[in-house]
Amino acid sequence: MPRKRPFGPGLLVAAAFIGPGTVTTASVAGAQFGFALVWAVGFSVFATLVLQEMAARLGIITRSGLGEALRAAIQAPLLRLLLLTLVVIGIGGGNAAFEMGNILGAAVALAEVSGLPTAAWTLAVGGLAFVLLWSGTYTAIERVLVLLVMLMSGVFLLTALLVQPSLSDILAGFSPALPVGSFVTVIALIGTTVVPYNLFLHASAVQAKWPATLSASQALREARRDTFLSISLGGVLTLALVATAAATFFRQGIALENAASIARQLEPLVGSHARLLFATGLFAAGLTSAITAPLAAAYAVAGVLGWSADGDTGKIRLVWSAVVLLGTGLAFFGQRPLVAILLAQAVNACLLPLLAGCLLFVMNKQKLLGSYTNGMLANMAGGAVVLIVTGLGVFQFFRVWGVIPS
């Protein structure tokens, strides 16, 4: 049976956060600060596991997405309107700007190894993402993502092994430290991993993977295993990127111009294959995120607007189509929608703490979840995550708008 495979919707979450943004951020973290920020990767994985387990449990038990659950739990009209506005702007509109980066990252990787112009590859990548999403079947998308994530995993792990980072240095990096000038990078590492749209994506995707005919206990057991394996894999890949940059750039005192320049540092080890090796991983990272980001935006917008995943498939398809087409267009014409990206960053900085807090609130609603509400440990872990991401979100909001210097 398909659900017996070790990976499922959790892989969508991992594929969503291991994109070109994470590749760049993790590489910059390693190049500038060595292994000192490994602990931030560890916290990101912990926070993602805590929140995504709740999202998966919500979807399996209530058979509804996060958006539907929030509409049911939040009765105050003004609060509901605020949430609807933030989700539509921050996730629906913001993901279109982020989709540009996903498509462009994959296109740049293909241009590096083919010699063809990046603009042509943006159309190819955008078209491929569109076709895969248009297939309309969860199984087809999952199979493609499994292949791409495995490919990406192999490339990034092999890259890290080739540079032979020190295990003792990696372990020492789990001790929290904040080198001078590293706070913004810490926020970026956490922000590229703990992303609000994954909460909507996961809560909806588990319903397709584990139908209502399956017992709740079995579905939860399989979903938790899938979540742990998939997100842990994503954390290992992020750690591999940090370690590679730390062992090549930080160790030698070389400035990192961009993530793709890591390939040049591998040439003494793998020769002319270095560029192809890293470009393959970057392409896989870009395409996986180019598939999952529009899908997540569609689930999020559909949930808060009260659309049914079964009865309003046309509207849901319209949302992800708009995200893919707009992202492809921006990438093709070489636009840099700075205002849109700044707005998306600012709104998402507010949205993550708000959604994490709302999720924690919903997960304690016995009317919704019955005996599957949060226990004390889940509430303590969730509460700690909410407090930390709230503090970071406030900082990021003021930094984006120039109140706090970058």
Order of alpha helices (4+ residues) and beta strands (2+ residues): alpha-alpha-alpha-alpha-alpha-alpha-alpha-alpha-alpha-alpha-alpha-alpha-alpha-alpha-alpha-alpha-alpha-alpha-alpha
